[in-house]
Amino acid sequence: MQVLSCLSSTNHVIAGPMVVPLVVLVLLLALLLLVSRLVWICPAVRSQKPTKRQKDETCSLGVFLGSGGHTGEMKILLSSLDLERYKPRRYVVCHGDQLSLVAIANVEGTQPETQTSDYTILSLPRARRVGQPLLSTAMSTFKTILVALWHTFLLPLLQRPEEPWVDLLLVNGPGTCVVLVLVTYIRRFLGLSASRIIYVESFARVNSLSLSGKLLRPWVDTFVVQWPDAAGKGAAGLSGRVRHRGWLV
């Protein structure tokens, strides 16, 4: 019995040190698979051509209005769209952003905060306010992610699992749009039909990109700058998915 007891104790001693490397190996393998999947779906690495639509076929459109100058520029961009083709439209604004609500009403020709069958408005908590401390920024960003996750991923997945929440997502900053793009990317990561994403850099960015632009440039399907040097000097800055269309606003 003493011999068996000694053997059992020895097995526990041997097994203990072996568990840690095994757990580390599993975690490294999971991380490798995660990174490989992200690289595989990243438009900067593997760009896919958009599906061509018929002239009479509609396209659902998601638009993020970031308040202030971002909303002003987005309003000008939307004024050139054929609203009969891009419908239904889903506008995303931040809580308390009355300027964006008025801009939506002007584009749609309705009263502020009015919603019709052609468009709806989704209000998200603001991910970060100007001058907000880092700790509270993390908390507010997490809250924004949860709300966006429910409205743009989980709820549409339960209602129409074969379709994304919008066919096309148009953003131009600021920071909260990064959260929106992140959540929109979940379907693409899972291999489901996903929204195509267009980012239009602000007119104010002449020689460099905004922080949102730098973060999202590799991940959006089309990245548009309004100044030729905003994305970098020469042809290298405007290669691939990065396009210069002149002044859009």
N, C-alpha and C positions, 0 to 999 in steps of 0.2 A: 504493500500500500504506500509506503514511503517513497518507493521508486516511482510509482505512478504519479504521486503528488509532485515529485520533483520534475518529472517529464512535463506535466501540465503547466507548472510554473514556468518552465523553460520555453514552452510554446507561446505563452502569453508575452514573455519578454521579447521573443523573436518577432511575434506578430505586431507588437506595438510599433517599433520603428519602421516596419514595412508599410503601415497604413498611411503615414504622412506622405511618403513619396508617391504612393498610388493616388491619393487625393490631389496632390499637386499636378500629377500627370493628367488626371481627368479634367482639372480646371484649365490647364494649358491647352488641352485638346479642344475643349469647348470654346476657349478664346480664339483659337486658330480657326475653327469653323465659323465663328461669328465674324471675324475679320475677313475671311475668305468670301463669305456671303455679301458683306458690305462692299467689298471690292468688285464683286461680280455684278451687283446692281447699280454701282456708282456710274452715272452718266459720263463723268470725266474719263472713265476707263473703258466703258462699254456703252456707247451711245446707240440708241435704237430709234429708227425712223417712226414718226407718228403715223397712226392709221389715217388714211385719207377718207374723208367723209363726202357724201353726196351733197350737191348744192342745196337740196331741200331738207337735209338732215340737221337737226338741232344738236347743240352741244351745251351741257350744263356747265355753268361757270361759277367758280368761287373767287371772291375778291376780298382781300384784306385791306382795310382802310386804317392807317396807323395814326391818324390825327395830325393836325397842323399842316405843314408843308407837304407831307406825304399824302394826306387826303386830297389836298389841292391838286397835286400832280396826278393822282389816280383818277380824280374826277375828269380831268382833261383827257386822259387815256380812254376812259369809258365813253366819252362823248363821241368818239369815232367808231364805236362798235355798232353792229347791227343787232339790236336787242331782240329782234324777232328770231334770229338764228341762235344767239347765245341765251338759251333759257332751258330750264329755270335758272335763276341767278341766286346765289347765296352770299350775302354780304356778311363779313365778319368785322366787328368793331370791338373796342374796349369799353368796359363799364364807364358810364358817365361822359362819353365822347359825343356831345351834342353836335359838334361841327360835322362829324362824319355822318350823323343821321340826317342833317340838313342836306349834305352833299348827295346822299343816296336819294332823298326826296327830289332833288333837282334833276338828277339823272333819270329817275323813273317818272317824273312828272306827277308825283303824288304828295300828300302831306307827310311831314316828318313822323317816323315810327309807324307809318301805315305799311301793311304787308298784303300782297296779293298772291294769286296762284302762280304768277311769273317770278316772284322773288320773295325771299325771306331774309331776316336779319338775325344773326347769331352774335350774342354779346359775351365776350370773354373777360375774365379778370386781367388787368394789365400785368405783364410779367415783371416789368421793372419801371419805376418812375425815376425821373432825373434826380440825381443826388441821393438815391436810396442806398442805405447801408448794405454791405455784402450779405450779411446773415439774413436779413429780412427779404432781400432779393431772391435768395434760394427758396425761401418759403413761399413767396408770391409766385415764383416761376413754377414750383411744384403744383400749386393750386391751379394755375393756368393749364398745365399739362393734363390734370385730372378732368377739368371741364372740357377741354378740347378733345381728349380721348373719348369721352362719352358721346359727344355730339358729332364728331367727325369720323369716328371709327366704330365704336361698339354699337351705338344705336343704328347706324346704317347697315352694319353687318347683320344685325338681328332682323331688320326690315327687308333689305335687299342684298343678300350676301354676295351675289354675283356682280354687283356694281359698286364703284367707289362713291364717296359722298358727293363728289363733283367730277366731271370729266377733265376739266382744266382749272388749275389754281393760279391766279395772278397776284403777285405780291411785289411790293417795292420798299419794304422796311416799315417801321423800325424793329426793335428786338422781339416783340411778341410774335412777329411773323416767323421767326426761327422756330418757335415752339409749334406753330401751326404746320410748318413744313415737316418737322420731326414726326409729329403724330400722323400726318398724311403718308409718311414713308413706311409706316408699319405694314400696310397692305402689300407694298412692293417687296418688303423684306420677306413676307410670308408667301410670296409667289402668287398673290391674288391680283385681279385687275386693279390697276391703280391710276390715280390722277397724274396727268402731266403737269409740270410746274414751270412757270415762266417768272423770272425775277427781272424787274426793270430797275436799274440803279438810278438814284436820284440825280436830277439835273445839277444839283449843287456839287456833286462829286466830279471834279474836273481832272485831277491828276492822280487820284487814288480811290480805292473802294471804301465804302463804309464798313463797319465791323460786321453788320448783318450780311453785306455782300461778300466779304471775305469768307465768312463761315458757310454760306450757302452756295457759293460759286461752283464747287465740285459736284454738288448734289442736285442742282436743278437741271431740267432738260434744255432750257434756253436761258441764257444770261445776256441781257441787253444793257449796253452802256450808251449814254448820250454824248459823251466826249471821247474821242479816239484814244487818249492817253489814260483814261480812267482805269482800265484793266491792265495797264503795263505799256511800256514803250514798244512801238513797232508792231510787226505782224505777229510776234509771239503773244502779245496781249490779246489780240483779236482772233486767235486761232480757234478752230473747233466750234464749240457751242456758244462762245462769246461773240456777240454781234454788236456792231455800231450802226445805228439807224439814224444818226443825226439827232436833232432836237425833237423830242416827242411831246414836250409840254411847253 
